[in-house]
Amino acid sequence: MNHLIATPFSTFTTFMTLFPFTSPVVMLTRLSVGPVPAWQLIASIALLGGTVIIVIHGVANLFSSQYLLSGQKIKIGLFLQTVFIGHRRA
């Protein structure tokens, strides 16, 4: 937090502003310290919203495919297919 307050316009702080998992806290800290460029605010909100949609879609695929995958050994390929595409019935 001290680094964010001391250097609110550094490259590291800008990256943390745009990184979806840290953007809410970092953006609020930067907004309280001083003005933030509008493009960073818009990009931060867009990236966070996109990440939320992707995560919800992946969890919904896992939840809906859970009964189809029960009893199978876990394989990384099958897991990634289930998260991003969903499980297809044979």
N, C-alpha and C positions, 0 to 999 in steps of 0.2 A: 504494500500500500504506500509506503514511503516513496518508493521509486515512481509510482504513478502520480503522486502529488508533486514531487520534485521536478519531474520531467514529463508533463502531460502530453507533449507532442513528439516524443521520441519514436523511433521505429518499433521498438519492443512494445511500447504502450499502444501504438496503432495496431500492431498485430494482435495484441490481447483484446483490443476493442472489436476486431473483426472475427476473432475466433469464437464460435458459437457458445462453447461451454463456459467461457469467462466474460463474455460481452455484457451481460446485464450488470454485473458488479463494477466492471471497469468503466463502462459507459456512464453509469451514474456518478462514479467518482470523478471522471473527467468533466462531466457537465457541472458538477459542483465547484470544480477548480476554475474553470474558464470556458470560453466558447469552443465548440467542437465543429469542424467543417460539416456542412449539411450532407455531403456525399458519404462521409463516414457513418453518420447517424442512419441514413437510409440503407447503406450496405449492411450495417450491423443488424438492423431489423429484418432485412430480407434474408440474410444468411441464417439468422436465428429461426425465422419462420420456416424456411426451407428445411432446416435440420429437424425441427419439430414434426413437420409433415413426413419426412423420411423415417424418423424413428417410430412414429405412430403406425405408419404403413407396415414397417418391418415387424413390430410387435403384433399387429393384427394378423399378419400372415402366420407368425408362429402360433398364435392362439388358435386360429381356425384350423391349422394343420396338426395340432397337437394329437388329436385322436387318431389321425392317420399314421403318425410317426411312432406311436407308443409301441414298445417292444422291439424296435429296431436299434441296432448299434449306431452310435453317433459317428457320422463322418463329416469332415469339414466341408466337403463339396455339397452334401445334402443340406447341411445347416445353412450355408450361404444361399443356396438355391431357395430354400424355404423362406429365408428372411427377405430376399430381394424379389423373388418371383412368386413364391407360394408353392405349395406342394400339389403336383398334378396327379390325379388318380389314374391308375393304370387300366 
